[in-house]
Amino acid sequence: MKTSYYSLLILSFIFTLPGCVEQAQENSAEQKPMVHEQGNAPMQLELPDNLAGVLRQEMQLLEKGMGELLGHIVAGRSGDAAAVALKIEKSFVLKQALTQEELKQLVGLLPAEFITMDRKFHSDAGALAAAAEKGEFRTAMKLYTTMAESCLACHSQYAAQRFPKLAH
């Protein structure tokens, strides 16, 4: 039963990933990140173009990393899985591309709940890296699933315009 669950999860991810990337690329130039304010109704967050662009780039690289990570986990490539998970934990772009002032500005514009979700996501990536290094692939897969569910929750809450089928 567990094997078929993981197989179904993997197949569904593989078949939906290209559509997500395509949708994100189509909308990336015209959409800006969302902020959740009252109830479940998201509101548009107006970010300066430089911050919105870097955030979009970060999300696209995270999506790519999640795809690579899944492949490494299911193939039992512990070193590769750990390396990708560590990149995700440390963040691909934001910390490297933004000055300290821009990072502070971004944090000030994002809702606290978004930041909490983001920190947990990156923390889970670190835990996944540790599990992968030890060859604990079932634990790594559970953490991967948790991370993917975090992506879904965040997109449905903060990017409903970009991903309307995920809206609450």
HELIX and SHEET records of a PDB file:
HELIX    1   1 LYS A    2  SER A   28  1                                  27    
HELIX    2   2 ASP A   49  VAL A   74  1                                  26    
HELIX    3   3 SER A   78  LYS A   90  1                                  13    
HELIX    4   4 LEU A   94  ALA A   97  1                                   4    
HELIX    5   5 GLN A  100  LEU A  109  1                                  10    
HELIX    6   6 ALA A  112  GLU A  133  1                                  22    
HELIX    7   7 PHE A  137  TYR A  158  1                                  22    
HELIX    8   8 PRO A  164  LEU A  166  5                                   3    
SHEET    1   A 2 MET A  34  GLN A  38  0                                        
SHEET    2   A 2 ALA A  41  GLN A  44 -1                                        
END                                                                             
